[in-house]
Amino acid sequence: FLLSRLEVPRLVRGGETLDVGAELRTATETSASLEVLLDERVIATERVTAPGGTSLHRVSVTFPDDEGVHQLEVRATSAASSIPQNDRIRALVQVTPRPRVLLVHEYAPGVEPALASVLRSARYVVEPVRMTEATLTADALERYALVVLDELDLAHVNDAQQRALRDWVERRGGGLVTITGGHAVRREPDVLRALEPVGTPAAIHAPRPLELVLVLDRSSS
C-alpha cells in the first residue's frame, strides 16, 4: 500500500474549488480513507476503493483565502497499510488572493449593477462605485486586477481619468472593460481624447533557462 503521487496545481486562487489527485498503489483491491490537510488542518475527506495496481483518486477541495505558500498533505488510512511513511504525501501550494474588480457605474445611489452579482459568483472581489465617487488615478488603481466601466456616458470621464486608465493598462498591465448599450462608444476627439485607442502592455520576457556546464580538468599539470 503506497501513496505514490500527488496531483495539485502549484498556484491556486483563494476560495477556488479544485480536484486534488492522489495516486495509490495496492497489491489487491483495497478500501481507504483519504484526508487532505492544509498546514496540518483537515480541509477535505473522501472514502475510496482502489483496485489492485495503480489508481488515481480525486478529492474536491475548496482552498481558503489564506494568501501565501502552504503545505498540502494527503493522508491515507487503510487496513492494508503496513508502513506509516507510505501513507502520506506532501506538496507546496501558493494561494493567491481573489482578483479585485472596480465596477464604475452611473446607477442611482444604493443600486448595484447586475454585473456585480455575476462577478461575485465567479469568486471575484467586487467594489461597485458611482462615477461621481470614483478615484481613477494610477496609484488608486494599483490594488485592482480589472476596471469595468459599466454603462457610463464616457463624456463624464475627464482627460486626467482617461490618462490614468490608459497608463494603468499600457504601463502597469491592468485590465479594462467597457460595457455599452444605452451609451454608445463614441470616438470623436472631444469625447475620448486621452483614452482612445488604448495599446497593449509590453510583454514580460520569460527568464532564460539556466545552463550549467561542468568542466573537469584531468591533466596532471
N, C-alpha and C positions, 0 to 999 in steps of 0.2 A: 504494500500500500504506500503510495507516494504522491504528494502534490508536486508535480514536476514543472509546471509553468503557470505564469500569471499574465493574463491579457488585460491591460488597463492603459488608457491614454496617459501620457506624461503631463498633459496640460488639460485641465477641466475648468469649467465655469461654476462659480458658486451657485447653488440651487439647482444645478443641472442633474438630470437622472440619466444614468448610463448603465450598460451591462458590463460587469466585471467577469472575465472568463477565467476559470480555474481548471487546469488540466490534471486529471487523475490517472494514475497507472495502477491497475489492480490485477491480481492473478485470476480471480474469478469474479462473478457478479457480486457487487458489494453495495450496501446502503451506507450513506454517510451524511452527516450534518455539516454544512459549511457556514462559517461565520466570517463576515467581513468587518474588519476593525480599522478605524482611522485614529491614529495616535492612541492605540490601546482602548478605544471606545467602540463598542459594537454598534454598527450603523445598518446592518442587514444580515438576515439569516435565510438559509434555503436547505431543504431536505432533498437529496438527490440519490439516484440509483445508478451506479457505474457498472457497465458491463465489463467482462474480462478484457484486459488490454488497456489501450489509451483512449480516454474520452474527455471531451471538453464540456464543462457545465457553466452556465451563465447565471449570475445573480444581479438583480436590478438594485442599483444603489443610487440614492439621492445624496449628493455632496453638499455639506453645509457651507454657509457663507464665511468660512474661516480662511481668509486670504493668506497665502504663503505656501511653503513646502511642507508636506505632511507624509507620514509613513502609513502606507496602506498595507494591511496584512490580511491574508486569508488563512483561517484555521479549519482543519477538518477533524471531525470526531467519528470514529468507526470502530466496530468490534474487530475489524481485520487489521487495525494498526498495531504494530509491534515496536516501531522506532519513533519516539516522540519528535525527533528532529525532522522526520519526513512529513509531519502533519501540518506544517505551516510554511508559508512563503510570503515574501515581502517585496515591496517596490515603493519608490518615492513618487509622489504626485504633487504637482503645483496647482493650487487652486487660485484662479484669477477672479477679480470682482465682476459682478454683472455689469454689462455696458450701461452707461448713464446717458439718457436722452433728454435734450432740452426741446420741448414741444412748444413753439411760439404760435399763438393764435390770436384771433380778434373776436372770440365768442363773448357773450355777456359775462359780467363778473359772477363768479361762483359756478359757471358752466364749463365742463371739461369736454374737449373733442372726443368723439367715439374712438379715435385712433389711440388715445391714452390707454383705454382698456385693452385694446388689441395688443399693444406693445407690452403691457404688464403681463398679459397671459403668455407672452413669449419670453418671460423672465428678464425683461429689461427694467431698469430703474428709470421711471419717467417723471420729469418735472414739468408740468404744464405751466405756462406763464403767458399772460396777455402781452401784446406787443408794447403797450404803453408802459409796462413794468419790466420789460426785458433789458438785461445788461449785455449788449452784444459788443464786447471788446475781446481782443485776442487773449488777454490774460484770464478773463472770466470764462472763456470757452474751453480752457485747458482741461477742466475736470470732466468734460463730456466726450463721448465717443461719436455722437451724432447730434446734429441740429436739424429739426424738422420745422419748416415754415408752412404751417397748415392753413390754407385758405386766407393768406394775407393779401391785402392790397399792397403790392410791392412798392408802390409810390410812398408808403409810410416807412420804408426802410431808408434812412438817410445815408449820405455818402460815407460818413465815418463808419457806420454799421456795415455797409456793403464792403468797405475795405477790410474791416476786421474779419468778416466771414470769408472773404477771398484769401486773406493771409492765413487764416486758420486752416483752410483746405490745402492751399498750394505749398505752404511752408511747414505746416505742422501736421499734415496728414489727417485732418478731421474729416468727418462725413457730413454732407449737406444734402437734404432732400427738400424739394419744393413741391407742395401739393396744391394744384389749382383746380378751379371749377367755376365758382362764381366770379373769381378774379383771374382773368387770363394773364399769362406771362407776356408782357409787352417788352419789346426790345428797343424802343426808342431811347435815344441818349438821355432824354430828360427824366426817364424812369429808372433805368439801370445803368448809370454812368460808370460805377466802380465795380460792379459785380459781374457783368456780362462781357465776355464769357469767362468762366472760371476754368483754369487749367488744372491738369492732374498734378499731384505732388511728385517730387523727384523720387525715383526708385531708390530703395535702400539696398545697397550692394551686399550680397551674402559674403560672409567671410571666406577667404580662400582656404582650401583644405591644407591641413598641416602635413608636411612631408618630413619624415625622419630618415636620415641617411647615416648608417654606421660604417666607418672606415676602420679596418683592422690592419695595423702595421705589423707584419710578421717577419720583417727583416731583422737582422742581428745588429744593425748599426745603433 
